[in-house]
Structure formats: structure tokens, C-alpha cells
């Protein structure tokens, strides 16, 4: 009985690890649902700051963030090879 339960547990672990290995398909670069890397987040923050965003300006928060988001989106749309995402 002990051997049977160990074999069952081994088969279960093998199935779980195999399914985890094949579960994630390669992400496309324009897929907005994929998580960003630390380098991408830092690059985004640098773009936002270059466009005039101040994260410490909390008095004008929604408006300044929306304004800078439009500026950054326009700059990225003008870059060669940029794709439009929605």
C-alpha cells in the first residue's frame, strides 16, 4: 500500500511539473497583459519623468498623470516600429 501511494504521489508531481512547464506560452511584445520586467518599469518611469511627471505632486495627481500619459503615448507612437495597442 505504501508503494502504491508513493507511485501515485510521484505521478501527480510529474503531471503537475509537466503541465507547469508547458502552461506558459511565449509572450508577444505588444501584449499588455504580460507583467513588465524591472528594467521596463524603470524605462517607463524615465519616459514619464522626461515628459514632465512629478510623482510627488499629489495635489494635481489625476490631471498631471493623464497629461503625461498622453505625451508619452504620442512620443512612443512617433517612434519607428511602434505598434498601436489597445
Backbone torsions as a table, in degrees:
resi	resn	phi	psi	omega
1	UNK	NA	-38.6	-179.8
2	UNK	-65.9	-37.7	178.7
3	UNK	-65.8	-40.8	-179.8
4	UNK	-64.8	-40.9	179.7
5	UNK	-68.8	-35.7	176.9
6	UNK	-67.6	-38.8	177.9
7	UNK	-66.0	-39.9	178.0
8	UNK	-64.5	-42.7	178.0
9	UNK	-64.5	-40.2	177.8
10	UNK	-63.9	-41.5	178.5
11	UNK	-65.6	-39.8	178.3
12	UNK	-64.2	-45.0	178.2
13	UNK	-63.8	-38.8	177.9
14	UNK	-65.1	-40.6	180.0
15	UNK	-66.8	-40.7	-179.5
16	UNK	-66.7	-43.4	-178.8
17	UNK	-69.1	-35.7	177.8
18	UNK	-68.5	-40.4	179.7
19	UNK	-68.6	-33.9	178.1
20	UNK	-68.7	-33.0	-179.5
21	UNK	-70.2	-32.6	-176.8
22	UNK	-102.2	-0.8	-174.8
23	UNK	-73.4	-33.9	-175.5
24	UNK	-95.8	119.2	176.8
25	UNK	-86.1	158.4	178.7
26	UNK	-62.4	136.0	-177.2
27	UNK	-82.5	141.3	175.8
28	UNK	-83.7	148.5	-177.1
29	UNK	-64.9	-22.7	-177.8
30	UNK	-99.3	11.2	-179.2
31	UNK	-82.7	111.1	-176.2
32	UNK	-74.3	-9.1	-178.2
33	UNK	-87.9	-10.2	179.4
34	UNK	-78.7	143.0	179.1
35	UNK	-68.7	147.9	-179.5
36	UNK	-88.0	151.9	175.2
37	UNK	-80.6	167.3	179.0
38	UNK	-61.3	-38.5	-179.8
39	UNK	-65.8	-37.7	178.6
40	UNK	-67.6	-38.8	178.5
41	UNK	-66.1	-41.9	178.4
42	UNK	-65.2	-38.4	177.7
43	UNK	-66.2	-38.9	176.3
44	UNK	-63.0	-43.7	179.0
45	UNK	-63.4	-39.0	177.8
46	UNK	-64.3	-40.5	177.3
47	UNK	-63.4	-43.3	-179.7
48	UNK	-64.6	-42.5	179.7
49	UNK	-67.3	-36.0	177.6
50	UNK	-65.8	-27.3	178.9
51	UNK	-85.4	-2.7	175.4
52	UNK	108.9	10.5	-179.6
53	UNK	-79.0	133.7	176.2
54	UNK	-119.7	108.5	-177.5
55	UNK	-66.5	-14.4	179.4
56	UNK	-90.3	-5.9	178.2
57	UNK	-86.8	79.2	-175.9
58	UNK	-85.5	-10.6	178.3
59	UNK	-70.0	-37.7	-179.2
60	UNK	-106.1	28.0	-168.0
61	UNK	-53.0	-58.4	-172.0
62	UNK	-66.6	-33.2	-175.1
63	UNK	-75.6	-43.1	-179.2
64	UNK	-70.5	-32.6	178.0
65	UNK	-68.7	-40.6	178.5
66	UNK	-66.8	-39.7	179.4
67	UNK	-63.6	-46.3	-178.7
68	UNK	-68.9	-34.7	177.3
69	UNK	-61.6	-39.3	176.8
70	UNK	-65.4	-41.9	-179.7
71	UNK	-62.6	-46.2	-179.2
72	UNK	-64.7	-40.6	179.2
73	UNK	-63.9	-39.6	178.2
74	UNK	-65.9	-41.4	179.1
75	UNK	-64.3	-41.8	179.9
76	UNK	-69.6	-31.3	178.4
77	UNK	-69.7	-28.8	179.3
78	UNK	-80.5	-13.3	179.6
79	UNK	-69.8	144.0	178.5
80	UNK	-66.5	137.9	178.8
81	UNK	80.7	10.6	179.9
82	UNK	-77.7	140.3	176.8
83	UNK	-111.9	145.6	-179.3
84	UNK	-85.4	126.0	179.0
85	UNK	-116.1	151.0	177.4
86	UNK	-132.5	NA	NA
